[in-house]
Every structure is written in C-alpha cells, then in structure tokens.
C-alpha cells in the first residue's frame, strides 16, 4: 500500500458584498477548504494527490487486503488448473497408449485364434485319414496348405536282404 500523510481539514466561510452594474448590491458566500499536513512529506508542486476521509480510507484498505488475498487465491487456482491440465494431458496420453496396446493385443489374439483354428482343422483331417492314406503316405489338403511338413518318422534304412542262390 502507498504511504500516506495525515492532515486536518479547515473550512473558512466568507461573505462578500459586490455592487453590480445595475447598481444593486449582491452578497456572495464563499467557502474555502484548507488541508494542513503535519510532518514531513515529499510532495512537489503539481503533484496529483487523493484526499479521503479516514473512514473511507479504512474501507479501502480492508478491500485492498481482501483483493490481495483474492489475487493470491486466484493465482493458486490458476496454478492448480495448470497442474490439472498437465495431469489430464498425461492421462489422455496414457489412455491412448493403452488403447493402442489393447488393439495390438487384440489383433495378435485374432491371428492366433485363426492359426489355432487352422491347426485344429489339420488335426481333424489327420485323425480322419484312412489306413490306406497312412500306408501310401498321403496327406490331406489342409496339411499341404500349411507348407512343407517335416517328416520326423524316417523310413529305416534296411539293407538289401535279397539273397541270390
């Protein structure tokens, strides 16, 4: 708050009689207000000053204190709002990241289920082969669609046992 200087107001009234051109006398009442300032002050010629009653000054001072606290509270609210905005943006980013991860996992699950279904079809086709298919080594189309199958059951290497007599 700005510094202030105390003073007292003095009011002087004066009655002035004046003779008009018409020859009549008119009485004017003038009021002069004088403010005496006590103590040292740093006013200069031409300075603009404000003069208030003490009661008005006290009201203004209380309001300024309230305004200062309101400004502090507003600054606190703005800071909290900024923090909440940052937290909101972080949460939105996290949600987007988790949504992308979820979509990726969903796609992996879909492809895995497709592979499982395809393998299940191959298992069913292989289990439904007949004896002749086993002997001749024929495989169902579903197995051929999977690609080359490693044959883990190799034919034993039997030496030629033909004897000539």
C-alpha positions as CSV (number, residue, x, y, z in Angstrom):
1,X,0.0,0.0,0.0
2,X,1.2,3.5,-0.7
3,X,2.4,5.7,2.1
4,X,0.0,8.4,3.2
5,X,0.3,11.7,5.1
6,X,-2.2,12.7,7.8
7,X,-3.7,16.1,7.9
8,X,-6.7,18.2,9.0
9,X,-9.3,20.0,7.0
10,X,-10.2,23.6,7.9
11,X,-13.2,25.3,6.3
12,X,-13.5,29.0,6.1
13,X,-16.6,30.9,5.1
14,X,-16.7,34.5,4.0
15,X,-19.5,36.8,2.9
16,X,-18.6,39.1,0.0
17,X,-20.7,42.1,-1.0
18,X,-20.4,43.2,-4.6
19,X,-22.1,46.0,-6.4
20,X,-23.5,45.0,-9.8
21,X,-23.6,47.3,-13.0
22,X,-27.3,47.9,-12.4
23,X,-26.5,49.5,-9.1
24,X,-27.8,46.7,-6.9
25,X,-25.7,45.0,-4.2
26,X,-25.4,41.3,-4.1
27,X,-23.9,39.2,-1.3
28,X,-21.9,36.1,-2.2
29,X,-20.9,33.4,0.3
30,X,-17.5,31.8,-0.4
31,X,-16.2,28.7,1.2
32,X,-12.6,27.9,1.3
33,X,-11.2,24.5,2.4
34,X,-7.7,24.2,3.6
35,X,-5.9,21.0,4.4
36,X,-2.9,21.3,6.8
37,X,-0.4,18.5,6.6
38,X,1.6,17.5,9.6
39,X,5.1,16.2,9.5
40,X,7.5,15.7,6.6
41,X,6.2,14.9,3.2
42,X,7.6,14.6,-0.3
43,X,5.0,16.4,-2.3
44,X,6.2,18.6,-5.2
45,X,4.5,21.4,-7.0
46,X,2.0,20.0,-9.4
47,X,1.7,16.5,-7.9
48,X,-1.7,14.9,-8.1
49,X,-2.9,13.8,-4.7
50,X,-6.0,12.0,-3.4
51,X,-7.8,13.1,-0.3
52,X,-10.0,10.6,1.6
53,X,-11.9,10.6,4.9
54,X,-10.3,8.3,7.4
55,X,-13.4,6.0,7.3
56,X,-13.3,5.8,3.5
57,X,-9.5,5.1,3.7
58,X,-10.1,2.2,6.3
59,X,-12.8,0.7,4.0
60,X,-10.5,0.9,1.0
61,X,-7.6,-0.6,3.0
62,X,-9.8,-3.5,4.1
63,X,-10.9,-4.0,0.5
64,X,-7.3,-3.9,-0.7
65,X,-6.4,-6.6,1.8
66,X,-9.3,-8.7,0.6
67,X,-8.3,-8.0,-3.0
68,X,-4.7,-9.1,-2.3
69,X,-6.0,-12.4,-0.7
70,X,-8.3,-12.9,-3.7
71,X,-5.4,-12.3,-6.1
72,X,-3.3,-14.9,-4.2
73,X,-6.2,-17.3,-4.3
74,X,-6.8,-16.7,-8.0
75,X,-3.1,-17.4,-8.6
76,X,-3.3,-20.6,-6.6
77,X,-6.4,-21.7,-8.6
78,X,-4.6,-20.9,-11.8
79,X,-1.6,-22.9,-10.8
80,X,-3.8,-25.8,-9.7
81,X,-5.7,-25.6,-13.0
82,X,-2.4,-25.7,-14.9
83,X,-1.3,-28.8,-12.9
84,X,-4.7,-30.4,-13.6
85,X,-4.4,-29.7,-17.3
86,X,-1.0,-31.3,-17.3
87,X,-2.3,-34.3,-15.4
88,X,-5.2,-34.6,-17.8
89,X,-2.9,-34.5,-20.8
90,X,-0.7,-37.2,-19.3
91,X,-3.8,-39.3,-18.6
92,X,-5.1,-38.9,-22.1
93,X,-1.7,-39.9,-23.5
94,X,-1.6,-42.9,-21.2
95,X,-5.2,-43.9,-22.3
96,X,-4.1,-43.6,-25.9
97,X,-1.0,-45.7,-25.3
98,X,-3.1,-48.4,-23.5
99,X,-5.7,-48.3,-26.3
100,X,-3.0,-48.9,-28.9
101,X,-1.6,-51.7,-26.8
102,X,-5.0,-53.2,-26.4
103,X,-5.7,-53.0,-30.2
104,X,-2.3,-54.7,-30.9
105,X,-3.0,-57.5,-28.4
106,X,-6.5,-57.9,-29.9
107,X,-5.0,-58.3,-33.3
108,X,-2.5,-60.8,-32.1
109,X,-5.2,-62.8,-30.4
110,X,-7.3,-62.8,-33.6
111,X,-4.4,-64.1,-35.7
112,X,-3.5,-66.7,-33.0
113,X,-7.1,-67.9,-33.0
114,X,-7.0,-68.1,-36.8
115,X,-3.9,-70.2,-36.6
116,X,-5.4,-72.4,-33.9
117,X,-8.5,-73.0,-36.0
118,X,-6.3,-73.9,-39.0
119,X,-4.3,-76.3,-36.9
120,X,-7.4,-77.8,-35.4
121,X,-8.7,-78.4,-39.0
122,X,-5.4,-80.1,-39.8
123,X,-5.6,-82.3,-36.6
124,X,-9.2,-83.3,-37.6
125,X,-8.2,-84.1,-41.1
126,X,-5.2,-86.1,-40.0
127,X,-7.3,-88.0,-37.4
128,X,-9.9,-88.9,-40.1
129,X,-7.4,-90.5,-42.5
130,X,-7.9,-94.0,-43.5
131,X,-5.5,-96.9,-43.3
132,X,-4.6,-96.7,-47.0
133,X,-3.7,-93.0,-46.6
134,X,-1.2,-94.0,-43.8
135,X,0.3,-96.7,-45.9
136,X,0.6,-94.6,-49.0
137,X,1.7,-91.5,-47.1
138,X,-1.0,-89.3,-48.5
139,X,-1.7,-86.1,-46.6
140,X,-4.9,-84.0,-46.6
141,X,-5.0,-80.7,-48.4
142,X,-5.1,-78.8,-45.2
143,X,-1.7,-80.2,-44.3
144,X,-0.3,-79.2,-47.7
145,X,-1.6,-75.7,-47.2
146,X,0.4,-75.3,-44.0
147,X,3.5,-75.7,-46.0
148,X,6.2,-78.3,-46.0
149,X,5.9,-80.7,-43.1
150,X,9.0,-82.1,-41.5
151,X,8.8,-85.8,-41.5
152,X,10.0,-86.9,-38.2
153,X,9.3,-90.6,-38.9
154,X,12.0,-91.5,-41.4
155,X,11.9,-94.9,-43.0
156,X,14.5,-97.1,-41.5
157,X,17.5,-97.8,-43.7
158,X,17.1,-101.5,-44.3
159,X,19.9,-103.2,-46.2
160,X,19.1,-105.3,-49.2
161,X,18.4,-108.7,-47.9
162,X,17.9,-110.5,-51.2
163,X,20.0,-113.5,-51.4
164,X,20.8,-115.0,-54.6
165,X,21.0,-118.8,-54.6
